[in-house]
Amino acid sequence: MSVSDILKIIKLKIPNIKIKFVNSKIMNQLSYDVSNKKIINQGLRIKKSSIKKSIFCTLKLLNGEKNLDFKELYKIN
C-alpha cells in the first residue's frame, strides 16, 4: 500500500485530519526481510484481517481507548 492509500483509510475515521507533506530526504531506503517465527512459536497468529481493521485499531490505541478486542486481529493460543 502507498502512503496515499493508508491516508484514505485514516480519513474514513478522521475526515477533517490535516495532512502536511514535506519535501525531505528519505533517511532509510533499505529493504528488510522480517521473520515471524518467534512470535508464532509463542502462540500468536495474525488473522487475515484487512489493513483497514488494523489501521482503525491503531487509531483507537492512539486515542487512548483501553477496552480493545484484539481477538478481531489476532488469534492467541
C-alpha positions as CSV (number, residue, x, y, z in Angstrom):
1,M,0.0,0.0,0.0
2,S,1.1,3.5,-0.6
3,V,1.1,6.3,1.9
4,S,-1.8,7.8,-0.1
5,D,-3.8,4.5,0.3
6,I,-3.3,4.5,4.0
7,L,-4.3,8.2,4.4
8,K,-7.5,7.4,2.6
9,I,-8.3,4.8,5.2
10,I,-7.4,7.1,8.0
11,K,-9.7,9.8,6.6
12,L,-12.6,7.4,6.8
13,K,-12.4,7.7,10.6
14,I,-10.9,11.2,10.9
15,P,-12.4,13.1,7.9
16,N,-11.1,16.5,9.0
17,I,-7.5,15.4,9.5
18,K,-5.0,17.8,8.1
19,I,-2.0,16.2,6.3
20,K,1.1,18.2,5.5
21,F,3.5,16.6,3.1
22,V,7.1,17.7,3.4
23,N,9.9,17.6,1.0
24,S,12.8,16.0,2.8
25,K,15.4,13.4,2.1
26,I,14.5,9.8,2.9
27,M,16.9,8.7,5.5
28,N,16.5,5.0,5.1
29,Q,15.9,3.3,1.8
30,L,16.8,-0.2,2.9
31,S,14.6,-3.2,2.4
32,Y,14.2,-5.8,5.2
33,D,13.1,-9.4,5.4
34,V,11.2,-10.0,8.7
35,S,10.6,-13.4,10.2
36,N,7.5,-14.1,12.3
37,K,8.7,-17.5,13.5
38,K,9.5,-16.3,17.1
39,I,6.1,-14.8,17.6
40,I,4.3,-17.8,16.1
41,N,6.2,-20.1,18.4
42,Q,4.8,-18.0,21.3
43,G,1.3,-18.8,20.1
44,L,0.2,-15.6,18.4
45,R,-1.4,-16.0,15.0
46,I,-2.3,-12.9,12.9
47,K,-5.8,-13.3,11.4
48,K,-6.2,-12.5,7.7
49,S,-8.0,-9.2,8.6
50,S,-8.0,-6.2,6.4
51,I,-5.4,-3.5,6.7
52,K,-8.4,-1.2,7.3
53,K,-9.3,-3.0,10.5
54,S,-5.7,-2.8,11.7
55,I,-5.5,0.9,11.0
56,F,-8.8,1.5,12.8
57,C,-7.5,-0.4,15.8
58,T,-4.2,1.6,15.8
59,L,-6.2,4.8,15.7
60,K,-8.2,3.7,18.7
61,L,-5.0,2.9,20.6
62,L,-3.6,6.3,19.7
63,N,-6.8,7.9,21.0
64,G,-6.3,6.2,24.4
65,E,-9.0,3.5,24.1
66,K,-8.4,0.9,26.8
67,N,-11.1,-1.7,26.0
68,L,-10.0,-3.0,22.7
69,D,-10.8,-6.5,21.5
70,F,-7.6,-7.7,19.9
71,K,-9.3,-11.0,19.1
72,E,-10.5,-9.3,16.0
73,L,-7.0,-9.1,14.7
74,Y,-5.1,-11.9,16.4
75,K,-5.6,-15.4,17.4
76,I,-3.9,-16.2,20.7
77,N,-3.4,-19.8,21.6
